[in-house]
Amino acid sequence: MVTTVSFLDLPRNVRVTIYGLAGIVRQCPIDLVRESRRGAVIRAIPELQQTRLPRPICRYSPHPWQEQWLCNELPMDHECYCDAIPLQLLTCCRTVYHEVHDLLYAHNVFKLSWWNLPARETFQRLSAGALAAITALQVDLGSIERRDRMIVAEEDIVKLFDIVATKCTTTKLNFTLACDVLERKHIGVVTQPFKRLTNLQSCAVCLAVMPDVSLGKLAKQMVLAATDHVGRATGFPFLKLPKELRQQILEHTDLVVRWRDHTWADDGLVIQDGLHLADNKPNHCCRRCTRSHAFCCCPHLTASFSAACACFIFPSAFFRVSHQFATEAREVFFAHNRFIFTGPPAGTLAFLRAQPAPMLRLIRRIDFQMSTANVVNWPRPDDGGLHAWRTAVVPFLAAHLQLANLALAIDTGPAHDTYRNLFALDARRADVRDFHHAVIAPLGADPRFRRLRSFHVFWALFNDDEAAAERDVMGPAYDSVRQGKIPYGRRNPNFPHGVPDPGLAWENGMVV
């Protein structure tokens, strides 16, 4: 006897997986107003009319080339190329309706433009069950006022927070609020009703699209209050922990600069022309502060705060806590960072001379980036950059640093930049080769540099000379590859100082 097996006979977890694969769960946010016309918008994109071309992927998919896409650069209608949500599943039967309903609202990010009247009406028409199931909501209030006139009525803003506070499950809610307050006198229109939100699972607030210190602090206070971090026990006795534990904790802060993503080519602390660039904020969003490309809550770009922001901002406040705390922070800062010096040697020397002598002896890694442009910028006469390098910088390193603990590297920067500079400057390859040997010569002439823990040379144009230059300094038996250097053919040509490229398997040779 043949028995008929229906879809509902499948286990619930299998059915839920099928719903997700059918498109009920998306990586990109769901706009409550624009979702209904997503299909028409997608069909109107000219690129998609050419059927022979592959369909563009969603801009929220985790692919390496997505690293270049920043916040606020995408038109709202074309924020992604995903198909519309198959809401037809909600009309199948009661069982499927409840399963799809819970999955739809609990596992998607919803975006709401509260300044838009249809958006407000759509949000207010959502059922109590839908509002209670939402776990991620992003609200854009837009510009609060224009020419001293309120764009969004105050009662509408109060109504928004009333709905979220009373009908949403705040303990499971990840809430993002974005607005642009032009006049400080109107800031209370947002902050006062926002106080109704408590015990949020996570929160991010942007009060202005331009950086503002005072508004940024206010945004941080709002986030901490909404996530129930205010009023908790404070004053943890950090200094009573063993010193080794305190140092391990400080090593995981932004005192140590790390290579965070593929858009950052410098795995270290850049010192350009003697200036500490750690205080220079990055000019792009980390894309982790919110779950939408249309909202940015990075404090250095907007007057905002988000605990999820992954942007590097040097913690200068660590050095103002106490004398003991500042001393330990400096020890971690100098001992665990890779110092990347660029620009004229005079600036490099000025930076090193400004540091306390005990801290200089803690430095473990230094990288001198000398691009092809230095061939022109460092003139050959004795009053140029090579003279300062030979007579000042090299002797200072030998006299004030613990060479036995120092990993020293000299590179010319990314290979692509090296070739471009070579042609732009109309420099001859012979001049570049002579310049490289002039840089290595004072290191090889001083026997103290043979005590270096490691010495790596990265030359984009003359990779065959790298090993010979390293042996001139360290001795004829030195092998840098055994000391951790990545072979030339396995380095990514887009990045300096040897970022590995898993796609390159050649022991020797250049792949560009």
Summary of the structure (lengths in Angstrom):
residues: 512
radius of gyration: 28.8
end to end distance: 65.8
largest distance: 99.1
contacts: 1463
relative contact order: 0.07
helix: 45%
strand: 12%
